[in-house]
């Protein structure tokens, strides 16, 4: 959530930054904002007048009583002003709630270093890496007719038809060594993030309440992208969300909510959490996209990284976390590039985002495998997540999140980049200890 004081002080500047986003007209109802602010200012001025009047009248009552004179008329005036004060206070609470609801639909402001643009065509390549050339290196072409991950994976135990039979489209079953390779990837990622990068491994619920999703920004705006595990009642929208439970779209949600309604000591920062969980997304806004294979599934696994940091440290932390995701790809020997997302492509809660895109030879293209974002205080303000600063005042923390990595898409990249002409797939050296020493998986080993 944006800082209301920022909007009050310089609304045109905030609107200008919002307008660099995609479809900015849906974000902030300026007319409604002005109407609420105008009424709030009028009520506050009137409230101050009434308080001053009541104080003056109270002094008069004291003076009249001290002289033994009748103070009933003045006391009646005090009673009338008290009733109006209570009415004003009630309306101010209503206005605050209405403004809160209005601001819940407004995305974060892009950082000044984010390039302007209306979509992925405006993203900027920062660097690329390949195992053969290091930084700046380009992928090496396979010397045989390569297949995509669907054709490579099917003989190895990748079963889309069974997933559809059990649940529906965009669900997948894996069997045998391929399922073990998928598990090995998640264990390897967790080990790197905890042992080399200092994250604390966590096990979290896969189902969360509406408050958790509002805190990280999925509710109320993106409810259609969620899977509801338990629907709320028939009350108003907020009440229904409060009684509903949802499958997590990412473990960013429970991990970031660790600090909801907390006041941390400055010495506790940074907090660094990681978790391996399934993620559940209805992909309501992506109908018809990536319907073949494992690129866009309703259920997929991810190793998530979350950091809760001092505001002065968040941008250096963004660079570090991007590097933490890159290390996984480098250790696996997968070519990739880092993209700085433009203002029209960053997520709802992000101020700045780097995407890591892995090379998929069958598509002859780079595809997203990790997204690392700084949300500054946007989530913290919704979460009321604060720390006590050096001056003893409560200040909002900054929150960051990123994939370290998406497990299914990493498996896709392994199948395509490490396939062999005979249909087998080479296992990268760093994964072999997790595979019992296996150096490859092949159709015969299924």
C-alpha positions, 0 to 999 in steps of 0.5 A, spaced: 500 500 500 502 506 498 504 512 503 497 516 504 502 522 506 506 521 499 499 522 495 497 528 499 503 532 498 504 530 491 499 527 488 501 529 481 508 526 481 505 519 484 500 519 478 505 520 473 509 514 476 503 510 476 502 512 468 508 508 466 505 502 468 500 498 464 493 500 464 494 505 469 487 508 468 484 502 472 489 503 478 487 510 482 480 513 482 483 520 483 476 523 483 474 518 489 480 520 492 479 527 492 472 527 494 474 522 500 480 527 502 476 533 501 471 531 506 476 528 511 479 535 511 472 539 512 471 534 518 478 534 521 477 542 521 470 542 524 472 537 529 478 541 531 473 547 532 468 543 536 474 541 541 476 548 542 469 550 543 468 544 548 475 546 552 472 554 552 465 552 554 468 547 560 472 553 562 466 557 563 462 552 566 468 552 572 468 559 572 460 559 573 460 554 578 466 557 582 461 563 583 455 559 584 452 561 578 447 557 574 451 553 568 446 549 565 445 553 559 453 552 557 453 545 559 447 544 554 452 547 549 457 542 551 453 536 551 451 538 543 458 539 541 459 532 544 454 529 540 457 532 534 464 530 536 462 523 536 458 523 530 464 526 526 469 521 529 464 515 527 464 518 520 472 519 520 473 512 521 468 510 515 472 515 511 479 512 513 476 505 511 473 507 505 480 510 503 484 504 505 479 500 501 481 505 495 488 504 496 488 496 496 487 497 489 493 501 487 499 498 485 506 500 488 510 506 484 516 504 480 523 506 482 526 511 478 531 506 475 526 502 472 525 503 465 519 506 462 515 501 458 508 498 457 510 490 456 515 485 456 518 489 449 520 494 454 525 490 458 532 491 458 537 485 458 542 486 464 547 480 463 547 473 460 551 467 462 553 460 459 557 455 461 561 455 455 563 462 455 561 465 462 558 472 463 556 474 456 557 467 453 551 465 449 548 458 449 551 452 444 547 449 439 546 441 440 549 437 434 543 433 433 535 434 432 533 436 439 526 435 442 522 439 447 521 437 454 514 434 452 517 429 447 524 428 451 520 427 458 514 422 456 519 416 455 522 418 462 516 418 466 513 425 464 505 424 464 500 429 462 495 425 460 494 422 467 495 429 470 489 431 466 485 424 468 486 425 475 485 433 476 484 436 469 488 440 464 495 443 466 496 438 472 502 433 471 504 426 474 512 424 474 514 417 475 521 414 477 527 417 476 524 423 473 520 424 479 527 423 483 530 428 479 525 433 480 525 432 488 533 432 487 532 439 484 528 442 490 533 439 495 539 442 492 536 449 491 534 449 499 541 446 500 545 452 496 540 457 499 541 455 506 548 453 507 551 458 502 547 464 502 544 464 509 537 463 509 533 459 514 529 453 511 522 454 513 516 449 513 509 453 512 502 452 511 500 451 504 493 454 505 492 461 508 487 466 510 485 472 507 489 477 511 495 473 509 493 474 502 491 482 503 498 483 506 502 481 500 497 484 495 494 478 492 487 480 495 482 483 493 485 485 486 487 478 484 482 473 487 480 470 481 487 467 480 487 464 487 484 457 488 479 457 494 480 452 499 474 454 503 469 459 501 467 465 505 460 466 507 455 471 504 457 477 507 460 483 504 467 482 500 471 483 506 468 479 511 467 473 506 475 474 504 476 474 512 473 467 513 475 464 506 482 460 506 486 459 499 491 455 497 498 459 496 500 462 490 507 462 492 510 461 499 512 468 499 505 469 502 506 465 508 514 467 509 512 475 508 506 474 513 511 472 519 512 479 520 505 481 520 503 486 526 510 485 529 515 490 531 522 488 530 528 490 533 533 493 528 538 488 530 534 482 528 534 485 521 535 482 516 531 476 516 532 471 511 527 465 509 526 460 504 521 454 503 520 449 498 512 448 497 507 447 491 504 453 488 497 453 486 495 458 481 488 458 477 492 463 471 485 466 470 488 471 466 493 467 461 488 463 457 491 460 451 498 461 453 503 456 454 498 450 454 503 445 452 508 442 457 510 444 464 511 452 463 504 454 465 501 449 470 496 450 475 500 446 480 508 447 481 513 447 486 518 453 487 524 454 492 522 461 495 527 466 498 524 472 502 528 477 506 525 483 511 530 488 511 532 495 513 530 500 508 537 503 507 539 496 505 533 494 500 536 495 493 543 492 495 539 486 497 535 486 491 542 485 487 544 480 492 538 476 492 538 476 484 545 473 485 543 468 489 538 465 484 543 466 479 548 461 483 543 455 482 543 456 474 551 457 474 552 450 478 547 447 474 550 449 467 544 452 464 545 458 460 541 464 462 540 472 462 538 477 467 532 482 465 531 488 468 523 489 467 520 495 465 515 499 469 509 496 464 511 489 466 513 489 474 508 486 478 503 489 483 507 490 489 514 491 486 518 497 485 523 494 481 524 487 479 529 482 475 527 476 471 532 470 470 530 467 463 533 460 462 535 458 455 530 453 452 533 450 445 527 447 443 523 454 443 530 457 441 528 462 446 529 465 453 524 463 458 523 466 465 525 461 471 525 466 477 523 473 478 526 477 484 523 484 486 523 489 491 517 491 494 520 497 499 514 498 504 508 497 500 507 490 503 509 492 510 504 498 510 499 493 509 502 488 514 503 493 519 510 490 519 515 495 523 522 495 526 524 500 532 529 504 529 535 508 532 531 514 534 526 509 538 521 510 533 517 505 529 518 504 522 516 500 516 521 494 514 522 493 506 520 486 504 523 482 498 522 476 494 524 471 489 524 464 486 530 460 488 528 457 483 522 455 480 523 447 480 518 445 474 521 450 469 528 448 472 527 441 470 524 443 463 531 446 462 535 440 464 531 436 459 532 440 454 539 442 455 542 436 457 538 431 452 542 426 448 541 423 441 539 417 444 533 419 448 537 419 455 538 426 459 545 427 463 544 429 470 549 435 472 554 433 477 551 437 482 545 433 482 548 426 482 549 426 490 542 427 490 540 421 485 544 416 488 550 417 484 546 416 477 549 420 471 543 420 467 536 418 466 534 414 460 527 411 458 530 404 460 531 406 467 524 408 468 
